[in-house]
């Protein structure tokens, strides 16, 4: 049994998550040059085990990102990550922002419990804590 590497890759059943059939299965990965495949959109291929673990939203997101990128640039297919990276919180991490902009020394005071020894740096802390 293949543990890792190319042997494992060849033994996996690769499917196109962009073309789900009515019975719930997936079409096999790739396209042929036959007329019936000519209109088929560019495939996003993953191993069957991964495809079955993914939610419908994850599959749709992966296919959308794959098809949004120009394919065949330089004669090679363009790869995209199967799972999108998480975005940072909308508030930007207020406390981390304050720590990043911090340049003085902490002394209890009037700016949310933080006073900076250099008065010119007070503007960095207003509204952050």
N, C-alpha and C positions, 0 to 999 in steps of 0.2 A: 504494500500500500504506500502511496506517495505521501511523504510527510510535508514537504514544502518545495518551493521552486517551480521549475517548468513542468515537472511531472504532475504535480498537484494541479497546476493551471490547466493542463490538457485533459485531466480526468474530470474536471468540473463541467457541468452542463450550463453553458452560457446562453442566456435568453435576452430578448429585446423587451425592456420594460415599457417601451413606448407603443407597443402593439399588443394589447391584451385582447384575447379572444373572448367570444360570448360565453364559452364554457368556463372561463376563469383562468385558463392556461395562457402561457406566453408563447409568442412565435420564437423560433430559434434565432440566434444572433446572426447578423449579416444580411447582405442583399445579393441577389444574383443580377446578371445583366439581361435577364429575360424581361419581356414586355410587362408581365404581371407585377414585377417588382419595380418597374421604372417610376411609378408614381408614389411609391412608398417613401415616407420621410426618413431622415437620417436616424439610424438606430442608436439607442443608449443601452449598451449591453452590460449586464452584471451576472454573476453566478446565480443559478436558480435558488440556492439556499438564501442568499442575500435578498433576492427579489421577493420571496415569500415573507421575510421578516419586515420588509418595508411597508409603511402605511400608504394608502392611496395618495395622500398629499405629498409624501416624500418622493414617491415615484413621479408624480406630475411635476414637482419642482426640479428633479434631476433631468427629466426629459426637456423641460422648458429651457433650463440653463444650457444644455447640450446643443439644442437647436438654435439658440440665440447667437452662438459663436460661429464664425465663418469656418467651414470644414474644408479639409483638403489643402490647407495652406502649405506650400512647399512639398506637395505630394504626400503628406502624412495626415492622418486624422487628428482632430483636435480633441484632447481629453479634458474633461471637467470633473470636479469632485462629485462623487455620488451623493454625499451629504453636505449641505450648505453649512458654512461656519456660522456660529451664533453671533448675533450683533450685541454690542454693549448696551447697557441700560440707557434709557432716554435721558436721565438726569446727568449722565456722564460721571457719576460717582462724586458727589459734592465734596465729601471728606477727602477723597483721594486727590481731587482737584486742589483743595486747600493745601494739602501736604506737598503737592507738586510745586505750587507757587510760593510756599513758605520760604522766607529768607532770614527771618529774625529769630529771637528767642521767645519762648512761651513765658508769659507772666499773666496771672489772673487779672482780668480787666473788663472793659466795657464792650468789646466786640464778640459777644457770644462766649464769654469766658476766655477769649484769646486776645492778648494785646501784644503788638509787635514793638520791639525796641526802636525800630526805625519808623517814624511816623509816615514816611512816604509809601510804605508798604501796606498801610491800612486798606487801601482801595482793593487789594487782592482778596481780602477777607470779608468784605461787606456782602451779606446775603449768602455766604457759603456755609455758615454754621448756624 
